[in-house]
Amino acid sequence: MTSAAAEAGGRRDAQWDLSRAQGRIYSGGWRPGSRGVAAVISPGDGSRVGETGVAGEDDVERAAGIAVAAQRDWATASYQVRTGVLARAAAALRELQPEAERMLVQESGSLPLKARYEVAKAIAELEAAARLTTMSQGDLLPVEDPGTLGIARRIPVGVVGVIAPWNAPLTLAIRSVAPAIALGNAVLVKPDIKTPFSGGALIAEIFERAGLPEGGSARAPGGCRDRRGRGELAPHGCDRVHGLIRRRPPGG
């Protein structure tokens, strides 16, 4: 588990130390990406926001392997544990809200009002996901034999891949990441190369603060090619990423 997990989600410095994410990807902690770095440029004024690590195929392989191993234990965690992580992630994002809003403005060209709405929406998504853990996890099914009990049980799928776009990077990532984690899955996040901080690094930060076990989430920025090989930045193809996740079934 991360140091935050060892502290049982205890409060950390509310300031977001973005230097840890500069030029790195998140996979079992912050580390360099095998495809080097890419500059992150503000579309608003052309200034340099920072630089992100760029993930390659080996990074995705490594992150998927870590996620598969971590997901087995996370899937068996009690609903109270999972609720606590999601609730603390919401609290962490609330603490970082001013910095998150500034990053959305700088990185995605968002207007301040839109950035404020996006962060508030992401907090609401985390809080809603925390409540998912207390909902019914199955159904009683009708059967012909009155002496037979038919039960359908919902189980985690394993490792979920999330691709975050540039236009609403935080909200559109969180709305997939939060429920997946709440229901016992691990997540690999591929933020857009234009918005790797608000669409990836921020998510890694809040879940680390919340005490999500190491490997429960990973951030691997990089572009995707289409089937004809066209793309702005393509250290690996989208089909390849999806294949790496699909071929590892739950418990496999």
PAPA-445879 format. One record per atom (N, C-alpha, C): residue in one letter; x, y negated, z. Coordinates in steps of 0.1 Angstrom, whole numbers, padded with zeros to 4 digits, always signed. Example, Ala and Ser with C-alpha at 12.3 -4.5 7.8 and 13.67 -1.06 7.14 Angstrom:
residues 2
A+0132+0057+0078
A+0123+0045+0078
A+0132+0033+0078
S+0128+0022+0071
S+0137+0011+0071
S+0129+0000+0079
end
This chain:
residues 252
M+0008+0012+0000
M+0000+0000+0000
M+0009-0012+0000
T+0003-0024-0004
T+0010-0036-0004
T+0012-0041+0010
S+0021-0052+0011
S+0022-0058+0024
S+0009-0064+0029
A+0001-0069+0020
A-0012-0075+0023
A-0021-0064+0029
A-0020-0052+0023
A-0028-0041+0028
A-0024-0037+0042
A-0011-0037+0044
A-0006-0033+0058
A-0010-0043+0068
E-0013-0056+0064
E-0018-0066+0073
E-0033-0066+0074
A-0039-0055+0068
A-0054-0054+0068
A-0061-0066+0063
G-0055-0071+0052
G-0062-0083+0046
G-0061-0095+0054
G-0051-0096+0063
G-0049-0108+0071
G-0047-0121+0062
R-0050-0132+0068
R-0048-0145+0060
R-0033-0147+0057
R-0031-0151+0045
R-0017-0155+0040
R-0018-0170+0037
D-0006-0175+0033
D-0006-0189+0029
D-0015-0191+0018
A-0024-0201+0019
A-0034-0203+0009
A-0029-0208-0004
Q-0016-0213-0004
Q-0010-0218-0017
Q-0007-0206-0026
W-0009-0208-0039
W-0007-0198-0049
W+0008-0199-0053
D+0016-0190-0050
D+0030-0190-0054
D+0031-0184-0068
L+0030-0193-0078
L+0029-0189-0092
L+0043-0184-0097
S+0054-0188-0090
S+0067-0185-0094
S+0069-0170-0095
R+0062-0162-0087
R+0063-0147-0087
R+0058-0142-0101
A+0049-0148-0107
A+0043-0143-0119
A+0050-0148-0132
Q+0059-0159-0130
Q+0066-0164-0142
Q+0075-0154-0149
G+0072-0152-0162
G+0080-0143-0169
G+0078-0128-0166
R+0067-0125-0159
R+0066-0111-0154
R+0052-0105-0157
I+0051-0092-0156
I+0038-0085-0156
I+0036-0080-0142
Y+0024-0075-0139
Y+0021-0069-0126
Y+0018-0055-0128
S+0026-0046-0123
S+0025-0032-0124
S+0032-0026-0112
G+0026-0023-0101
G+0033-0018-0089
G+0041-0030-0084
G+0037-0042-0084
G+0044-0054-0081
G+0048-0061-0093
W+0054-0073-0092
W+0058-0082-0103
W+0071-0077-0108
R+0072-0075-0121
R+0084-0070-0128
R+0084-0075-0142
P+0096-0075-0148
P+0097-0080-0162
P+0090-0071-0172
G+0084-0076-0182
G+0078-0068-0193
G+0089-0064-0203
S+0087-0053-0209
S+0097-0047-0218
S+0098-0055-0231
R+0088-0063-0234
R+0088-0071-0247
R+0092-0085-0244
G+0098-0088-0233
G+0104-0101-0231
G+0093-0111-0225
V+0094-0123-0229
V+0085-0134-0224
V+0079-0142-0235
A+0068-0148-0232
A+0061-0157-0241
A+0058-0170-0234
A+0059-0181-0241
A+0056-0194-0235
A+0041-0195-0234
V+0036-0202-0224
V+0022-0205-0222
V+0020-0220-0224
I+0013-0224-0234
I+0012-0238-0238
I-0002-0243-0236
S-0003-0255-0230
S-0016-0261-0227
S-0022-0265-0241
P-0035-0261-0244
P-0041-0266-0256
P-0046-0280-0255
G-0046-0285-0243
G-0051-0299-0240
G-0041-0310-0244
D-0028-0308-0240
D-0018-0318-0242
D-0005-0312-0248
G-0004-0299-0251
G+0007-0293-0256
G+0019-0291-0247
S+0016-0294-0234
S+0027-0292-0224
S+0029-0277-0221
R+0041-0274-0216
R+0044-0260-0212
R+0039-0257-0198
V+0030-0247-0197
V+0024-0243-0184
V+0033-0234-0177
G+0040-0226-0184
G+0050-0216-0179
G+0053-0206-0189
E+0057-0194-0184
E+0059-0183-0194
E+0054-0170-0187
T+0050-0161-0196
T+0045-0148-0191
T+0053-0137-0196
G+0054-0126-0188
G+0060-0114-0193
G+0051-0108-0203
V+0056-0101-0213
V+0048-0094-0223
V+0050-0079-0222
A+0039-0072-0221
A+0040-0057-0219
A+0042-0050-0232
G+0050-0039-0231
G+0051-0030-0243
G+0045-0017-0240
E+0046-0008-0249
E+0040+0005-0248
E+0045+0013-0235
D+0058+0012-0232
D+0063+0019-0220
D+0057+0013-0207
D+0054-0001-0207
D+0048-0007-0196
D+0034-0002-0194
V+0027+0000-0205
V+0013+0005-0204
V+0013+0019-0198
E+0022+0027-0204
E+0024+0041-0199
E+0026+0041-0184
R+0035+0033-0179
R+0039+0033-0165
R+0027+0028-0157
A+0021+0017-0161
A+0009+0012-0154
A-0002+0022-0153
A-0005+0029-0164
A-0015+0039-0164
A-0012+0050-0154
G+0000+0054-0154
G+0004+0065-0145
G+0003+0061-0130
I+0007+0049-0127
I+0005+0044-0113
I-0010+0043-0110
A-0018+0038-0119
A-0032+0036-0117
A-0039+0049-0115
V-0035+0059-0123
V-0042+0072-0121
V-0039+0078-0107
A-0026+0077-0103
A-0023+0082-0090
A-0030+0075-0078
A-0030+0061-0080
A-0037+0053-0069
A-0052+0055-0069
Q-0058+0058-0081
Q-0072+0059-0081
Q-0078+0071-0074
R-0070+0082-0073
R-0074+0094-0066
R-0078+0091-0052
D-0069+0083-0045
D-0071+0080-0031
D-0082+0069-0030
W-0082+0060-0039
W-0091+0049-0038
W-0106+0054-0040
A-0107+0064-0048
A-0121+0069-0050
A-0126+0076-0038
T-0118+0080-0029
T-0123+0087-0017
T-0123+0077-0005
A-0120+0065-0007
A-0120+0055+0004
A-0135+0052+0007
S-0138+0050+0020
S-0152+0048+0024
S-0157+0035+0018
Y-0170+0034+0018
Y-0176+0022+0012
Y-0173+0010+0021
Q-0171+0012+0034
Q-0167+0000+0042
Q-0153-0006+0038
V-0144+0003+0035
V-0131-0001+0030
V-0132-0008+0017
R-0139-0003+0008
R-0141-0010-0005
R-0148-0023-0004
T-0159-0023+0004
T-0166-0036+0007
T-0156-0046+0012
G-0148-0042+0022
G-0139-0052+0028
G-0129-0058+0018
V-0124-0049+0009
V-0114-0054-0001
V-0121-0065-0010
L-0133-0062-0015
L-0140-0071-0024
L-0143-0084-0016
A-0148-0083-0004
A-0151-0095+0004
A-0139-0103+0006
R-0128-0097+0009
R-0115-0105+0011
R-0110-0111-0002
A-0112-0104-0013
A-0108-0110-0026
A-0116-0122-0029
A-0129-0122-0026
A-0138-0134-0028
A-0133-0145-0019
A-0129-0142-0006
A-0125-0152+0003
A-0111-0158-0002
A-0102-0149-0007
A-0089-0154-0012
A-0091-0163-0024
L-0100-0160-0033
L-0103-0169-0044
L-0109-0182-0040
R-0117-0182-0030
R-0123-0194-0025
R-0112-0203-0019
E-0102-0197-0012
E-0091-0204-0007
E-0082-0211-0018
L-0081-0204-0029
L-0073-0208-0040
L-0081-0216-0051
Q-0093-0219-0048
Q-0102-0225-0058
Q-0096-0238-0064
P-0091-0247-0057
P-0085-0259-0063
P-0074-0256-0073
E-0065-0247-0069
E-0054-0243-0078
E-0059-0235-0090
A-0069-0226-0088
A-0075-0219-0099
A-0081-0228-0109
E-0088-0238-0104
E-0095-0248-0113
E-0084-0255-0121
R-0074-0260-0115
R-0063-0267-0122
R-0057-0258-0133
M-0055-0245-0130
M-0049-0237-0139
M-0058-0234-0151
L-0071-0233-0149
L-0080-0231-0160
L-0080-0244-0169
V-0079-0255-0163
V-0078-0268-0171
V-0066-0268-0180
Q-0054-0265-0173
Q-0041-0266-0180
Q-0040-0255-0190
E-0044-0243-0187
E-0040-0231-0195
E-0051-0229-0206
S-0063-0231-0204
S-0074-0228-0214
S-0080-0240-0220
G-0076-0252-0215
G-0082-0264-0220
G-0096-0267-0215
S-0099-0260-0204
S-0113-0262-0199
S-0115-0276-0193
L-0127-0281-0194
L-0131-0293-0187
L-0132-0290-0172
P-0129-0300-0163
P-0129-0297-0149
P-0143-0291-0144
L-0154-0296-0149
L-0167-0291-0145
L-0169-0276-0149
K-0164-0273-0161
K-0165-0259-0165
K-0156-0250-0157
A-0144-0255-0153
A-0135-0247-0145
A-0141-0245-0131
R-0147-0255-0126
R-0153-0254-0113
R-0164-0243-0113
Y-0172-0244-0124
Y-0183-0234-0125
Y-0177-0220-0127
E-0166-0218-0134
E-0161-0205-0137
E-0155-0199-0124
V-0148-0207-0116
V-0143-0201-0103
V-0154-0197-0094
A-0164-0206-0093
A-0176-0203-0084
A-0183-0190-0089
K-0184-0189-0102
K-0191-0177-0108
K-0182-0164-0104
A-0169-0165-0105
A-0161-0154-0102
A-0162-0150-0088
I-0163-0160-0079
I-0165-0157-0064
I-0178-0150-0062
A-0188-0154-0069
A-0201-0148-0068
A-0201-0133-0073
E-0193-0131-0084
E-0192-0118-0090
E-0185-0108-0080
L-0175-0113-0073
L-0168-0105-0063
L-0177-0102-0051
E-0185-0112-0047
E-0194-0109-0036
E-0205-0099-0040
A-0210-0100-0052
A-0220-0091-0057
A-0214-0077-0058
A-0202-0076-0062
A-0195-0063-0063
A-0194-0056-0049
A-0191-0065-0039
A-0189-0059-0026
A-0202-0053-0021
R-0214-0058-0026
R-0227-0052-0022
R-0230-0039-0029
L-0223-0037-0041
L-0226-0025-0049
L-0222-0012-0041
T-0212-0013-0032
T-0208-0001-0025
T-0218+0005-0015
T-0228-0003-0012
T-0239+0001-0003
T-0251+0006-0010
M-0251+0006-0023
M-0263+0010-0031
M-0263+0025-0033
S-0274+0031-0037
S-0275+0045-0039
S-0265+0049-0049
Q-0258+0060-0047
Q-0248+0066-0056
Q-0253+0078-0063
G-0266+0080-0064
G-0271+0091-0071
G-0286+0091-0071
D-0292+0102-0077
D-0306+0103-0078
D-0311+0118-0075
L-0323+0119-0071
L-0329+0132-0070
L-0337+0134-0083
L-0334+0146-0090
L-0340+0149-0103
L-0351+0159-0102
P-0361+0157-0111
P-0372+0167-0111
P-0368+0180-0116
V-0372+0191-0110
V-0368+0205-0115
V-0381+0213-0115
E-0381+0224-0123
E-0393+0232-0124
E-0394+0241-0112
D-0383+0246-0106
D-0384+0255-0095
D-0385+0247-0082
P-0395+0248-0074
P-0397+0240-0062
P-0387+0244-0051
G-0380+0255-0053
G-0370+0259-0043
G-0356+0254-0047
T-0355+0246-0058
T-0342+0241-0063
T-0342+0226-0061
L-0330+0221-0056
L-0328+0207-0054
L-0319+0202-0066
G-0325+0193-0074
G-0317+0187-0084
G-0311+0173-0080
I-0298+0172-0081
I-0292+0160-0077
I-0282+0155-0087
A-0283+0142-0090
A-0273+0136-0099
A-0265+0126-0091
R-0252+0128-0091
R-0243+0119-0083
R-0234+0111-0092
R-0233+0098-0089
R-0225+0089-0097
R-0211+0090-0091
I-0201+0092-0100
I-0187+0092-0095
I-0178+0083-0103
P-0167+0078-0098
P-0158+0069-0106
P-0154+0075-0118
V-0152+0067-0129
V-0147+0073-0142
V-0132+0075-0142
G-0125+0068-0133
G-0110+0069-0132
G-0103+0056-0134
V-0097+0054-0145
V-0090+0041-0148
V-0097+0034-0159
V-0100+0021-0156
V-0108+0013-0165
V-0099+0002-0171
G-0100+0001-0185
G-0093-0009-0192
G-0101-0022-0194
V-0096-0033-0190
V-0103-0046-0192
V-0095-0055-0200
I-0101-0061-0211
I-0095-0070-0220
I-0101-0084-0217
A-0094-0094-0212
A-0099-0107-0208
A-0097-0117-0220
P-0107-0123-0224
P-0105-0133-0235
P-0100-0146-0230
W-0097-0155-0239
W-0091-0168-0235
W-0101-0179-0231
N-0114-0177-0236
N-0123-0188-0235
N-0129-0190-0221
A-0131-0178-0214
A-0135-0178-0200
A-0127-0167-0193
P-0114-0169-0192
P-0106-0158-0188
P-0108-0152-0174
L-0111-0160-0164
L-0113-0155-0151
L-0126-0148-0149
T-0137-0155-0153
T-0151-0149-0151
T-0152-0137-0159
L-0148-0137-0172
L-0151-0125-0180
L-0142-0113-0177
A-0131-0116-0170
A-0123-0105-0165
A-0129-0099-0152
I-0132-0108-0142
I-0137-0104-0129
I-0151-0097-0130
R-0159-0100-0140
R-0172-0094-0140
R-0171-0079-0144
S-0159-0075-0150
S-0156-0061-0152
S-0147-0055-0142
V-0137-0063-0137
V-0128-0058-0127
V-0134-0055-0114
A-0142-0064-0109
A-0148-0063-0095
A-0157-0051-0094
P-0167-0049-0102
P-0175-0037-0100
P-0168-0024-0102
A-0158-0024-0111
A-0150-0012-0113
A-0143-0008-0101
I-0136-0018-0094
I-0129-0015-0082
I-0138-0011-0071
A-0150-0018-0070
A-0159-0016-0059
A-0164-0001-0059
L-0165+0004-0071
L-0171+0018-0073
L-0160+0029-0073
G-0148+0025-0070
G-0138+0036-0068
G-0129+0038-0080
N-0128+0029-0089
N-0120+0030-0101
N-0107+0022-0099
A-0097+0025-0106
A-0085+0016-0108
A-0086+0008-0121
V-0079-0003-0122
V-0081-0011-0134
V-0068-0016-0140
L-0067-0015-0153
L-0056-0021-0161
L-0062-0034-0168
V-0057-0045-0166
V-0062-0058-0171
V-0052-0063-0182
K-0057-0065-0194
K-0049-0071-0205
K-0054-0085-0207
P-0049-0096-0201
P-0054-0109-0203
P-0049-0114-0217
D-0056-0123-0223
D-0051-0129-0235
D-0037-0136-0233
I-0029-0135-0243
I-0015-0140-0241
I-0015-0155-0239
K-0027-0162-0243
K-0028-0177-0241
K-0031-0180-0226
T-0038-0171-0219
T-0043-0174-0206
T-0039-0163-0196
P-0026-0160-0195
P-0022-0148-0186
P-0023-0151-0171
F-0023-0164-0168
F-0023-0167-0153
F-0037-0167-0148
S-0046-0175-0154
S-0060-0175-0149
S-0068-0162-0152
G-0063-0155-0163
G-0070-0143-0167
G-0063-0130-0162
G-0052-0132-0155
G-0045-0120-0150
G-0038-0121-0137
A-0028-0131-0137
A-0020-0133-0125
A-0029-0137-0113
L-0039-0145-0115
L-0047-0149-0104
L-0055-0137-0098
I-0059-0128-0107
I-0067-0116-0102
I-0057-0107-0094
A-0045-0105-0099
A-0036-0097-0092
A-0033-0103-0078
E-0032-0116-0077
E-0029-0123-0065
E-0040-0121-0055
I-0053-0123-0059
I-0064-0122-0049
I-0066-0108-0044
F-0064-0098-0053
F-0065-0084-0048
F-0053-0080-0040
E-0042-0085-0042
E-0030-0082-0034
E-0033-0088-0020
R-0038-0100-0019
R-0041-0106-0006
R-0052-0099+0001
A-0061-0093-0007
A-0073-0086-0001
A-0069-0072+0004
G-0057-0067+0001
G-0053-0054+0006
G-0057-0042-0003
L-0059-0045-0016
L-0061-0034-0025
L-0049-0025-0026
P-0050-0012-0024
P-0037-0004-0025
P-0029-0006-0038
E-0016-0005-0036
E-0008-0007-0048
E-0011+0003-0059
G-0012-0002-0071
G-0016+0006-0083
G-0031+0005-0086
G-0039-0001-0077
G-0053-0002-0079
G-0056-0012-0091
S-0047-0021-0094
S-0049-0030-0105
S-0035-0033-0111
A-0035-0036-0124
A-0023-0039-0131
A-0026-0050-0141
R-0016-0059-0144
R-0018-0069-0154
R-0007-0068-0164
A-0012-0066-0177
A-0002-0064-0188
A-0005-0073-0200
P-0001-0086-0200
P-0004-0094-0211
P+0002-0089-0224
G-0004-0092-0235
G+0001-0088-0248
G-0010-0089-0258
G-0007-0090-0271
G-0017-0092-0281
G-0021-0078-0286
C-0031-0078-0295
C-0036-0065-0301
C-0036-0066-0316
R-0031-0056-0323
R-0032-0056-0338
R-0046-0051-0342
D-0051-0055-0353
D-0062-0048-0359
D-0057-0035-0366
R-0066-0028-0373
R-0061-0016-0379
R-0052-0018-0391
R-0051-0030-0396
R-0042-0033-0407
R-0029-0039-0402
G-0027-0039-0389
G-0015-0044-0383
G-0013-0059-0382
R-0025-0066-0383
R-0024-0081-0382
R-0027-0085-0368
G-0019-0095-0363
G-0022-0100-0350
G-0011-0110-0346
E-0015-0119-0337
E-0006-0130-0333
E+0006-0125-0326
L+0004-0115-0317
L+0015-0109-0309
L+0011-0095-0305
A+0018-0085-0310
A+0013-0072-0308
A+0024-0062-0303
P+0027-0062-0290
P+0037-0052-0285
P+0031-0038-0285
H+0018-0037-0286
H+0011-0024-0287
H-0002-0027-0293
G-0008-0017-0300
G-0021-0018-0305
G-0032-0015-0295
C-0044-0021-0297
C-0055-0019-0288
C-0059-0004-0287
D-0059+0003-0299
D-0062+0017-0299
D-0053+0025-0291
R-0040+0021-0291
R-0030+0028-0283
R-0033+0027-0268
V-0036+0015-0264
V-0039+0012-0249
V-0051+0021-0245
H-0062+0020-0253
H-0074+0028-0250
H-0071+0043-0249
G-0063+0047-0258
G-0059+0062-0259
G-0052+0066-0246
L-0043+0058-0241
L-0036+0061-0229
L-0045+0063-0217
I-0055+0054-0217
I-0065+0055-0206
I-0074+0067-0207
R-0079+0069-0220
R-0089+0080-0222
R-0083+0094-0219
R-0071+0096-0222
R-0065+0109-0221
R-0062+0113-0206
R-0065+0104-0197
R-0063+0107-0183
R-0076+0108-0176
P-0083+0119-0175
P-0096+0120-0169
P-0095+0119-0154
P-0106+0116-0146
P-0105+0115-0132
P-0100+0127-0126
G-0090+0126-0117
G-0083+0137-0111
G-0074+0145-0120
G-0072+0140-0132
G-0064+0147-0142
G-0049+0144-0141
end
